[in-house]
Amino acid sequence: MADKLQAKMVLDKSYQISEVDKRIYGSFIEHLGRAVYGGIYEPGHPDADEQGFRKDVIDLVKELQVPIVRYPGGNMVSAYNWEDGVGPKESRPKRLELAWRTIETNEIGTNEFVDWAKKAQAEVMMAVNLGTRGIDAARNLIEYTNHPSGTYWSDLRREHGYEQPHNIKTWCLGNEMDGPWQVGHKTAAEYGRIAKETGKAMKLVDPSIELVACGSSNTDMPTFPEYEATTLDIAYDEVDYISLHQYYGNTSNDPANYLAKNMDMDHFIKTVTATCDYIKAKHRSKKTINLSFDEWNVWYHSREHDERLDPWTVAPPQLEDVYNFEDALLVGSMLITLLRHADRVKMACMAQLVNVIAPIMTENNGQSWKQTIYYPYLHASVYGRGISLQPILSSPKYDSKDFTDVPFIDSAAVYDEQDEALTIFLVNKHLEEAIPLDVDVRSFEGYEIEEHIVLEHHDLKAANTKDTTRVAPHNKGESSLEDGRLKAQLNRTSWNVIRLRKARTN
């Protein structure tokens, strides 16, 4: 068996998929659990700044180089009145938050979040409520955030201490409106109409914005992909992106099947892309709708715990998945999948960023730490900027419960032409064997290996806690480069980042 395990790949500068839009490394902060209160914001914390934002968390977000953060939801936005979160904090109302059945204090709202995003060096992707509200609230909100001055809402922003407009350029038209769990759930025809008319009004206020329409909440929805087709058929001219959401879990404790689930993600992207292009053809349009995969991650560890939480408390510990090593491997494969669709996936948000199914965890009034999934996200975001290349990969394969012909090796490659750097991302899914890889990189003449980063652990269930970091990367990967042939040893169940750079001459 071991003799047959050999992977080969060709990488060439000419095999280009697309320029990678940096926004595929975005994330998400919802008013849910401890994402905001106790996550990014904790005024009494010893490391809090003058606005109450945790500086330790900001530093971790900056390390990830998160380019854009979706806000304020999520399910929460479908019954959210944005006006509750602006103006003097002492006069802001406390509300029943219906999506997650908690109390929302509204201490943090639009202006504060924009302030936080600037500190974290990220842009804001703002969502509007198309559940209980619609055109009027959305046009007022964008006037508040983006119009310079001289009108009721823009002058109100100035009264609230923000002279200059926020100029938020990316907007989500609601959230998961196909889901029966959503407050204000809508059929595709109902949603398509409200998205079209809301988008039209918002672009009259600020024509420079980009709009994301809701697609199906996941591939298991009975209306998928008809929801996308009907929505776009109605709102095609007003919107620029369609959203995709998907979470995976390993409740059956079947790691071989679990690690293959990015194949489902690949199929999801291809199906939505085909649906967009069908409506483009139907409309005889020259405009291409691209994809915003604005919720993706692993989510299953905390569900049983969350069912036991009492309702109507402030910032309870909801959705606090403790991620293990195999979760990091799947997250790596999902990032590879996004890169391989860089021609159509232009935005993506790991959901979420802090405490709630998140790469960053915090302790109230205590420390912060990195979960296992932090590392592939970090490596992709930092090193995955440039042109996504199409790897010609030959990998041994396996079958699992739900998937056939699963390649043991997942791979993506990004070429930074300006920096003369090539980064290869690889996951070996084999549960027992290392797999040698031979890569033809002859088109990258004069390049040398700068680093081979590996994330590995003998225990797939190993996790990090505030006291112990069991899973962390090292840069002692086995690889060599000679005469345009890169040879690398990909250890069993490992995430690999091989960084090449053109040799500098004196």
Salt bridges, closest charged atoms under 4 A:
ASP21 OD2 - ARG23 NH2 2.94
GLU42 OE1 - ARG54 NH1 2.83
ASP49 OD2 - LYS119 NZ 2.68
GLU50 OE2 - LYS119 NZ 3.29
ASP56 OD2 - ARG54 NH2 2.79
GLU63 OE2 - LYS370 NZ 3.09
GLU83 OE1 - ARG133 NH1 2.70
ASP84 OD2 - ARG95 NE 2.76
GLU104 OE1 - HIS31 ND1 3.03
GLU112 OE2 - ARG92 NH2 2.71
ASP136 OD1 - ARG139 NH2 2.82
GLU163 OE1 - ARG158 NH2 3.11
GLU176 OE2 - HIS245 ND1 2.68
GLU197 OE2 - ARG193 NH1 3.53
GLU197 OE1 - LYS200 NZ 2.93
ASP206 OD2 - LYS169 NZ 3.20
GLU210 OE1 - ARG23 NH1 3.11
ASP233 OD2 - LYS282 NZ 2.77
ASP233 OD1 - HIS283 NE2 2.72
GLU238 OE1 - LYS196 NZ 3.11
ASP240 OD2 - LYS203 NZ 3.05
ASP266 OD2 - LYS270 NZ 2.99
ASP266 OD1 - HIS341 NE2 2.66
ASP277 OD1 - ARG344 NH2 2.95
ASP294 OD1 - HIS245 NE2 2.56
GLU295 OE2 - ARG70 NH1 2.99
GLU295 OE2 - HIS245 ND1 3.56
GLU304 OE2 - ARG308 NH1 3.79
ASP306 OD1 - HIS305 ND1 3.17
GLU320 OE2 - ARG34 NE 2.67
GLU326 OE2 - LYS461 NZ 2.56
ASP327 OD2 - HIS301 NE2 2.77
GLU363 OE2 - LYS466 NZ 3.62
ASP402 OD1 - LYS401 NZ 3.34
ASP410 OD2 - LYS429 NZ 2.82
ASP419 OD2 - ARG501 NH1 2.43
GLU420 OE2 - LYS502 NZ 3.93
GLU420 OE1 - ARG504 NH1 3.67
ASP438 OD1 - ARG485 NH2 3.26
ASP438 OD2 - LYS487 NZ 2.81
ASP440 OD2 - ARG442 NH2 2.68
ASP440 OD2 - ARG485 NH1 3.72
GLU450 OE1 - ARG499 NH2 2.91
GLU450 OE2 - ARG501 NE 2.81
GLU451 OE1 - ARG499 NH1 2.61
GLU456 OE2 - HIS474 NE2 2.70
ASP459 OD2 - ARG470 NH2 3.65
ASP467 OD1 - LYS466 NZ 3.46
